[in-house]
Amino acid sequence: MDENPLAFEFSKTRTICDAFDQAWAFLQDLDSDLTEPPKSLAARTILAKRIIEMADQGLMDVTELRNDALAFLQHNPPFRLIAKGSENHWSHGSLARRAMGKAVETV
């Protein structure tokens, strides 16, 4: 049987899924506008692609994958057009820093 080079082993798949689920839950807990229907598909796609990309490069720690994906999303939001003077979803500090703080609180 030929191996599929695009398939992941179970543990890698589980790590990717856990990192994605944690990143998305974090955004939902923040009540981020990125979880609302107009932006959610694009935000989820960015998170998923980044997590898969980093896992392919060998990063296999769920927390590090989650934080990297949140930081990447922060610097590459799906919609960059924000009205001057308006409050945006990044105004209260870095998502990755906030996620790290939450991880420390839950340990």
Buried (B, 14 or more C-beta within 10 A) or exposed (E): EEEEEEEBEEEBEEBBBBBBEBBBEBBEEBEBBBBEEEBBEBBBEBBBEBBBBBBEEEBBEBEEBBBBBBBBBBEEBBEEEEEEEEEEBBEEEBBBEBBBEBBEEEE
